[in-house]
């Protein structure tokens, strides 16, 4: 039985501690930038456009993810201690907030480069799963967002969650959102698709994966279950994402 007792600090330079959680985000953005550069010519993009879009996306993702977590999950704590907003190393990022931040960065980029929002989304969404993968690995190393108690042989003991083995829900999400969704999107986008379908497949794939894993993941302590003793905030926020994904994938969006 594995015990997830990892040092969250990767290395130290003088008084500066570099944490695995932050490194995971850096690796995810670098991979997204590299893949975007590789795919630029096939989609008619200039390398400079990829550089600028990845930079804007990084800002939108981090700021949106942080604000989303604060608003959706733990607002009273941050109101009581606003300095906690800057303590990224303690975790506290929301994918759904990051999605809103990304959307705003797409809108700004589209207006400055005369590109359609939906075309930007189709280009960049296949680049996101590697970042999701490494982000979930960061959650696992931090020993946070663990799953429910399980008797499965792959159960993991998280020291902060008690003595019983639990579902490593972070690894489930890393696999579904990071590996499976990445392979699916790369395969699907390898040939021309109707406008909006690539972004729609990403939204549906993420939303369904997150919704399903939430059944074995413990809800946030400060929120608990929202209804019927099973609906979590993550599931609630995934429902509109799935609906938007279906609209993008199945409806025709003309140029």
C-alpha positions as YAML, in Angstrom:
chain: A
units: angstrom
residues:
- id: 1
  name: UNK
  ca: [0.00, 0.00, 0.00]
- id: 2
  name: UNK
  ca: [1.50, 3.32, -1.09]
- id: 3
  name: UNK
  ca: [1.68, 6.22, 1.34]
- id: 4
  name: UNK
  ca: [1.65, 9.59, -0.42]
- id: 5
  name: UNK
  ca: [4.11, 11.37, 1.83]
- id: 6
  name: UNK
  ca: [6.13, 13.56, -0.49]
- id: 7
  name: UNK
  ca: [8.17, 16.67, 0.18]
- id: 8
  name: UNK
  ca: [6.28, 19.43, -1.66]
- id: 9
  name: UNK
  ca: [9.55, 21.36, -2.08]
- id: 10
  name: UNK
  ca: [11.48, 20.27, -5.17]
- id: 11
  name: UNK
  ca: [14.66, 22.21, -4.37]
- id: 12
  name: UNK
  ca: [15.85, 25.29, -2.54]
- id: 13
  name: UNK
  ca: [17.97, 28.16, -3.80]
- id: 14
  name: UNK
  ca: [19.10, 30.20, -0.83]
- id: 15
  name: UNK
  ca: [15.92, 31.26, 0.96]
- id: 16
  name: UNK
  ca: [13.76, 30.49, -2.09]
- id: 17
  name: UNK
  ca: [11.87, 27.18, -2.02]
- id: 18
  name: UNK
  ca: [10.73, 25.91, -5.41]
- id: 19
  name: UNK
  ca: [7.73, 23.64, -5.04]
- id: 20
  name: UNK
  ca: [6.68, 20.73, -7.21]
- id: 21
  name: UNK
  ca: [3.20, 22.21, -7.59]
- id: 22
  name: UNK
  ca: [4.56, 25.33, -9.28]
- id: 23
  name: UNK
  ca: [7.00, 23.32, -11.40]
- id: 24
  name: UNK
  ca: [4.13, 21.21, -12.71]
- id: 25
  name: UNK
  ca: [2.44, 24.32, -14.08]
- id: 26
  name: UNK
  ca: [5.67, 25.48, -15.71]
- id: 27
  name: UNK
  ca: [6.16, 22.10, -17.41]
- id: 28
  name: UNK
  ca: [2.55, 22.09, -18.59]
- id: 29
  name: UNK
  ca: [2.81, 25.55, -20.17]
- id: 30
  name: UNK
  ca: [6.16, 24.73, -21.81]
- id: 31
  name: UNK
  ca: [4.70, 21.57, -23.35]
- id: 32
  name: UNK
  ca: [1.69, 23.51, -24.59]
- id: 33
  name: UNK
  ca: [3.96, 26.12, -26.15]
- id: 34
  name: UNK
  ca: [6.12, 23.44, -27.81]
- id: 35
  name: UNK
  ca: [3.12, 21.56, -29.22]
- id: 36
  name: UNK
  ca: [1.58, 24.82, -30.44]
- id: 37
  name: UNK
  ca: [4.77, 25.67, -32.30]
- id: 38
  name: UNK
  ca: [4.75, 22.22, -33.91]
- id: 39
  name: UNK
  ca: [1.13, 22.57, -35.05]
- id: 40
  name: UNK
  ca: [1.24, 26.24, -36.10]
- id: 41
  name: UNK
  ca: [1.99, 25.80, -39.81]
- id: 42
  name: UNK
  ca: [-0.71, 23.18, -40.35]
- id: 43
  name: UNK
  ca: [-3.35, 25.52, -38.89]
- id: 44
  name: UNK
  ca: [-2.06, 28.60, -40.70]
- id: 45
  name: UNK
  ca: [-0.62, 30.25, -37.59]
- id: 46
  name: UNK
  ca: [2.58, 32.24, -37.31]
- id: 47
  name: UNK
  ca: [5.02, 31.12, -34.58]
- id: 48
  name: UNK
  ca: [4.87, 34.63, -33.10]
- id: 49
  name: UNK
  ca: [1.10, 34.29, -32.74]
- id: 50
  name: UNK
  ca: [1.58, 31.03, -30.83]
- id: 51
  name: UNK
  ca: [4.08, 32.68, -28.48]
- id: 52
  name: UNK
  ca: [1.73, 35.57, -27.74]
- id: 53
  name: UNK
  ca: [-1.33, 33.34, -27.34]
- id: 54
  name: UNK
  ca: [0.43, 30.96, -24.96]
- id: 55
  name: UNK
  ca: [1.60, 33.89, -22.86]
- id: 56
  name: UNK
  ca: [-1.91, 35.36, -22.68]
- id: 57
  name: UNK
  ca: [-3.35, 31.92, -21.99]
- id: 58
  name: UNK
  ca: [-0.92, 31.41, -19.12]
- id: 59
  name: UNK
  ca: [-2.01, 34.68, -17.53]
- id: 60
  name: UNK
  ca: [-5.69, 33.93, -18.10]
- id: 61
  name: UNK
  ca: [-5.34, 30.41, -16.74]
- id: 62
  name: UNK
  ca: [-3.47, 31.35, -13.56]
- id: 63
  name: UNK
  ca: [-5.53, 34.43, -12.71]
- id: 64
  name: UNK
  ca: [-8.83, 32.83, -13.68]
- id: 65
  name: UNK
  ca: [-8.00, 29.59, -11.91]
- id: 66
  name: UNK
  ca: [-7.09, 31.38, -8.72]
- id: 67
  name: UNK
  ca: [-10.07, 33.73, -8.74]
- id: 68
  name: UNK
  ca: [-12.37, 30.86, -9.67]
- id: 69
  name: UNK
  ca: [-11.23, 28.83, -6.67]
- id: 70
  name: UNK
  ca: [-11.66, 31.81, -4.37]
- id: 71
  name: UNK
  ca: [-15.18, 32.58, -5.61]
- id: 72
  name: UNK
  ca: [-16.51, 29.06, -6.15]
- id: 73
  name: UNK
  ca: [-14.86, 27.16, -3.31]
- id: 74
  name: UNK
  ca: [-13.52, 29.16, -0.37]
- id: 75
  name: UNK
  ca: [-14.50, 32.84, -0.44]
- id: 76
  name: UNK
  ca: [-14.85, 33.35, 3.37]
- id: 77
  name: UNK
  ca: [-11.25, 32.24, 4.01]
- id: 78
  name: UNK
  ca: [-9.84, 34.71, 1.50]
- id: 79
  name: UNK
  ca: [-12.03, 37.52, 2.76]
- id: 80
  name: UNK
  ca: [-10.72, 36.86, 6.26]
- id: 81
  name: UNK
  ca: [-7.09, 36.77, 5.10]
- id: 82
  name: UNK
  ca: [-6.60, 38.44, 1.68]
- id: 83
  name: UNK
  ca: [-2.86, 37.68, 1.76]
- id: 84
  name: UNK
  ca: [-3.77, 34.01, 1.23]
- id: 85
  name: UNK
  ca: [-4.63, 34.94, -2.37]
- id: 86
  name: UNK
  ca: [-0.91, 35.20, -3.16]
- id: 87
  name: UNK
  ca: [0.04, 31.86, -1.55]
- id: 88
  name: UNK
  ca: [-0.24, 29.78, -4.75]
- id: 89
  name: UNK
  ca: [2.05, 27.13, -3.28]
- id: 90
  name: UNK
  ca: [-0.73, 26.09, -0.90]
- id: 91
  name: UNK
  ca: [-2.83, 24.98, -3.88]
- id: 92
  name: UNK
  ca: [-6.25, 26.37, -4.66]
- id: 93
  name: UNK
  ca: [-6.85, 26.51, -8.41]
- id: 94
  name: UNK
  ca: [-10.14, 25.92, -10.20]
- id: 95
  name: UNK
  ca: [-10.24, 24.52, -13.73]
- id: 96
  name: UNK
  ca: [-13.62, 26.11, -14.36]
- id: 97
  name: UNK
  ca: [-12.24, 29.50, -13.29]
- id: 98
  name: UNK
  ca: [-9.22, 28.90, -15.51]
- id: 99
  name: UNK
  ca: [-11.58, 28.15, -18.41]
- id: 100
  name: UNK
  ca: [-13.23, 31.54, -17.93]
- id: 101
  name: UNK
  ca: [-9.81, 33.21, -17.78]
- id: 102
  name: UNK
  ca: [-8.75, 31.42, -20.95]
- id: 103
  name: UNK
  ca: [-11.92, 32.50, -22.73]
- id: 104
  name: UNK
  ca: [-11.22, 36.13, -21.88]
- id: 105
  name: UNK
  ca: [-7.64, 35.81, -23.14]
- id: 106
  name: UNK
  ca: [-8.98, 34.29, -26.39]
- id: 107
  name: UNK
  ca: [-11.37, 37.22, -26.82]
- id: 108
  name: UNK
  ca: [-8.58, 39.75, -26.33]
- id: 109
  name: UNK
  ca: [-6.21, 37.87, -28.64]
- id: 110
  name: UNK
  ca: [-8.91, 37.52, -31.29]
- id: 111
  name: UNK
  ca: [-9.65, 41.24, -31.30]
- id: 112
  name: UNK
  ca: [-5.98, 42.19, -31.64]
- id: 113
  name: UNK
  ca: [-5.12, 39.57, -34.30]
- id: 114
  name: UNK
  ca: [-8.39, 39.50, -36.24]
- id: 115
  name: UNK
  ca: [-9.04, 35.84, -35.43]
- id: 116
  name: UNK
  ca: [-12.33, 34.26, -34.45]
- id: 117
  name: UNK
  ca: [-12.76, 33.09, -30.88]
- id: 118
  name: UNK
  ca: [-13.88, 29.64, -31.97]
- id: 119
  name: UNK
  ca: [-10.86, 29.18, -34.25]
- id: 120
  name: UNK
  ca: [-8.54, 30.09, -31.39]
- id: 121
  name: UNK
  ca: [-10.29, 27.59, -29.14]
- id: 122
  name: UNK
  ca: [-10.02, 24.85, -31.78]
- id: 123
  name: UNK
  ca: [-6.30, 25.49, -32.10]
- id: 124
  name: UNK
  ca: [-5.35, 25.64, -28.45]
- id: 125
  name: UNK
  ca: [-7.62, 23.15, -26.65]
- id: 126
  name: UNK
  ca: [-5.59, 20.09, -27.74]
- id: 127
  name: UNK
  ca: [-2.59, 21.72, -26.04]
- id: 128
  name: UNK
  ca: [-4.28, 21.90, -22.63]
- id: 129
  name: UNK
  ca: [-4.38, 18.23, -21.46]
- id: 130
  name: UNK
  ca: [-0.62, 17.99, -20.76]
- id: 131
  name: UNK
  ca: [-1.01, 20.91, -18.36]
- id: 132
  name: UNK
  ca: [-3.97, 19.17, -16.72]
- id: 133
  name: UNK
  ca: [-1.90, 16.02, -16.35]
- id: 134
  name: UNK
  ca: [0.99, 17.73, -14.60]
- id: 135
  name: UNK
  ca: [-1.36, 19.87, -12.51]
- id: 136
  name: UNK
  ca: [-3.01, 16.73, -11.11]
- id: 137
  name: UNK
  ca: [0.40, 15.20, -10.43]
- id: 138
  name: UNK
  ca: [1.13, 18.37, -8.45]
- id: 139
  name: UNK
  ca: [-2.08, 17.80, -6.46]
- id: 140
  name: UNK
  ca: [-0.95, 14.23, -5.75]
- id: 141
  name: UNK
  ca: [2.48, 15.34, -4.55]
- id: 142
  name: UNK
  ca: [0.83, 17.97, -2.34]
- id: 143
  name: UNK
  ca: [-1.37, 15.25, -0.85]
- id: 144
  name: UNK
  ca: [-4.57, 17.19, -1.58]
- id: 145
  name: UNK
  ca: [-7.91, 16.53, -3.30]
- id: 146
  name: UNK
  ca: [-7.85, 12.88, -2.27]
- id: 147
  name: UNK
  ca: [-10.59, 10.35, -2.89]
- id: 148
  name: UNK
  ca: [-12.93, 8.33, -0.71]
- id: 149
  name: UNK
  ca: [-11.82, 5.38, 1.42]
- id: 150
  name: UNK
  ca: [-11.35, 2.22, -0.66]
- id: 151
  name: UNK
  ca: [-10.36, -1.43, -0.32]
- id: 152
  name: UNK
  ca: [-8.94, -1.48, -3.85]
- id: 153
  name: UNK
  ca: [-5.32, -2.73, -3.98]
- id: 154
  name: UNK
  ca: [-4.21, 0.56, -5.56]
- id: 155
  name: UNK
  ca: [-5.55, 2.63, -2.66]
- id: 156
  name: UNK
  ca: [-3.20, 5.29, -1.31]
- id: 157
  name: UNK
  ca: [-2.79, 6.51, 2.26]
- id: 158
  name: UNK
  ca: [-2.71, 10.30, 2.47]
- id: 159
  name: UNK
  ca: [-1.26, 11.29, 5.87]
- id: 160
  name: UNK
  ca: [-3.49, 14.37, 6.19]
- id: 161
  name: UNK
  ca: [-6.60, 12.32, 5.40]
- id: 162
  name: UNK
  ca: [-6.28, 9.68, 8.11]
- id: 163
  name: UNK
  ca: [-4.94, 6.10, 8.31]
- id: 164
  name: UNK
  ca: [-7.16, 4.48, 5.68]
- id: 165
  name: UNK
  ca: [-6.29, 3.95, 1.99]
- id: 166
  name: UNK
  ca: [-8.20, 6.16, -0.41]
- id: 167
  name: UNK
  ca: [-8.85, 6.42, -4.12]
- id: 168
  name: UNK
  ca: [-5.97, 8.38, -5.72]
- id: 169
  name: UNK
  ca: [-8.52, 10.57, -7.49]
- id: 170
  name: UNK
  ca: [-5.77, 12.99, -8.56]
- id: 171
  name: UNK
  ca: [-4.20, 10.18, -10.62]
- id: 172
  name: UNK
  ca: [-7.58, 9.18, -12.07]
- id: 173
  name: UNK
  ca: [-8.02, 12.74, -13.29]
- id: 174
  name: UNK
  ca: [-4.43, 12.92, -14.54]
- id: 175
  name: UNK
  ca: [-5.09, 9.83, -16.64]
- id: 176
  name: UNK
  ca: [-8.52, 10.79, -17.99]
- id: 177
  name: UNK
  ca: [-8.08, 14.56, -18.40]
- id: 178
  name: UNK
  ca: [-4.39, 14.46, -19.24]
- id: 179
  name: UNK
  ca: [-3.61, 11.25, -21.12]
- id: 180
  name: UNK
  ca: [-6.89, 9.97, -22.58]
- id: 181
  name: UNK
  ca: [-8.17, 13.41, -23.57]
- id: 182
  name: UNK
  ca: [-4.81, 14.37, -25.09]
- id: 183
  name: UNK
  ca: [-4.67, 11.23, -27.26]
- id: 184
  name: UNK
  ca: [-8.31, 11.68, -28.28]
- id: 185
  name: UNK
  ca: [-7.86, 15.33, -29.26]
- id: 186
  name: UNK
  ca: [-4.61, 14.73, -31.14]
- id: 187
  name: UNK
  ca: [-6.23, 11.91, -33.10]
- id: 188
  name: UNK
  ca: [-9.40, 13.92, -33.78]
- id: 189
  name: UNK
  ca: [-7.58, 17.09, -34.84]
- id: 190
  name: UNK
  ca: [-5.18, 15.25, -37.16]
- id: 191
  name: UNK
  ca: [-7.58, 15.92, -40.05]
- id: 192
  name: UNK
  ca: [-9.80, 18.92, -40.88]
- id: 193
  name: UNK
  ca: [-12.92, 19.15, -38.74]
- id: 194
  name: UNK
  ca: [-15.98, 21.34, -38.74]
- id: 195
  name: UNK
  ca: [-15.42, 24.62, -36.91]
- id: 196
  name: UNK
  ca: [-15.96, 24.25, -33.16]
- id: 197
  name: UNK
  ca: [-15.77, 20.45, -33.02]
- id: 198
  name: UNK
  ca: [-12.25, 20.24, -31.56]
- id: 199
  name: UNK
  ca: [-13.03, 22.71, -28.79]
- id: 200
  name: UNK
  ca: [-16.39, 21.00, -28.25]
- id: 201
  name: UNK
  ca: [-14.76, 17.59, -27.87]
- id: 202
  name: UNK
  ca: [-12.36, 19.02, -25.30]
- id: 203
  name: UNK
  ca: [-15.16, 20.61, -23.26]
- id: 204
  name: UNK
  ca: [-17.26, 17.45, -23.33]
- id: 205
  name: UNK
  ca: [-14.28, 15.21, -22.58]
- id: 206
  name: UNK
  ca: [-13.09, 17.25, -19.62]
- id: 207
  name: UNK
  ca: [-16.58, 17.79, -18.23]
- id: 208
  name: UNK
  ca: [-17.54, 14.11, -18.40]
- id: 209
  name: UNK
  ca: [-14.19, 12.96, -16.96]
- id: 210
  name: UNK
  ca: [-14.39, 15.40, -14.06]
- id: 211
  name: UNK
  ca: [-18.06, 14.61, -13.39]
- id: 212
  name: UNK
  ca: [-17.35, 10.87, -13.17]
- id: 213
  name: UNK
  ca: [-14.21, 11.10, -11.00]
- id: 214
  name: UNK
  ca: [-16.07, 13.32, -8.53]
- id: 215
  name: UNK
  ca: [-18.08, 10.24, -7.48]
- id: 216
  name: UNK
  ca: [-14.96, 8.78, -5.83]
- id: 217
  name: UNK
  ca: [-13.35, 12.09, -4.83]
- id: 218
  name: UNK
  ca: [-14.04, 13.66, -1.47]
- id: 219
  name: UNK
  ca: [-15.93, 16.95, -1.76]
- id: 220
  name: UNK
  ca: [-14.27, 20.10, -0.51]
- id: 221
  name: UNK
  ca: [-14.59, 20.15, 3.28]
- id: 222
  name: UNK
  ca: [-15.86, 23.72, 3.39]
- id: 223
  name: UNK
  ca: [-18.62, 22.94, 0.87]
- id: 224
  name: UNK
  ca: [-19.53, 19.29, 1.25]
- id: 225
  name: UNK
  ca: [-22.22, 17.89, -1.03]
- id: 226
  name: UNK
  ca: [-24.55, 20.45, -2.57]
- id: 227
  name: UNK
  ca: [-27.57, 18.19, -3.06]
- id: 228
  name: UNK
  ca: [-28.76, 14.59, -2.78]
- id: 229
  name: UNK
  ca: [-25.57, 13.59, -0.92]
- id: 230
  name: UNK
  ca: [-23.60, 13.23, -4.13]
- id: 231
  name: UNK
  ca: [-23.61, 16.43, -6.18]
- id: 232
  name: UNK
  ca: [-20.36, 18.35, -5.69]
- id: 233
  name: UNK
  ca: [-19.34, 21.82, -6.80]
- id: 234
  name: UNK
  ca: [-17.02, 20.23, -9.38]
- id: 235
  name: UNK
  ca: [-19.93, 18.29, -10.87]
- id: 236
  name: UNK
  ca: [-22.23, 21.30, -10.83]
- id: 237
  name: UNK
  ca: [-19.68, 23.43, -12.69]
- id: 238
  name: UNK
  ca: [-19.01, 20.63, -15.17]
- id: 239
  name: UNK
  ca: [-22.63, 20.46, -16.35]
- id: 240
  name: UNK
  ca: [-22.61, 23.78, -18.27]
- id: 241
  name: UNK
  ca: [-19.18, 22.86, -19.67]
- id: 242
  name: UNK
  ca: [-20.60, 19.62, -21.06]
- id: 243
  name: UNK
  ca: [-23.58, 21.51, -22.49]
- id: 244
  name: UNK
  ca: [-21.31, 24.08, -24.18]
- id: 245
  name: UNK
  ca: [-19.19, 21.24, -25.54]
- id: 246
  name: UNK
  ca: [-22.25, 19.56, -27.07]
- id: 247
  name: UNK
  ca: [-23.33, 22.84, -28.67]
- id: 248
  name: UNK
  ca: [-19.87, 23.42, -30.15]
- id: 249
  name: UNK
  ca: [-19.51, 19.85, -31.38]
- id: 250
  name: UNK
  ca: [-22.93, 19.16, -32.86]
- id: 251
  name: UNK
  ca: [-24.03, 22.58, -34.14]
- id: 252
  name: UNK
  ca: [-22.66, 24.23, -37.25]
- id: 253
  name: UNK
  ca: [-20.67, 27.43, -36.75]
- id: 254
  name: UNK
  ca: [-20.14, 29.34, -39.96]
- id: 255
  name: UNK
  ca: [-17.22, 31.67, -40.70]
...
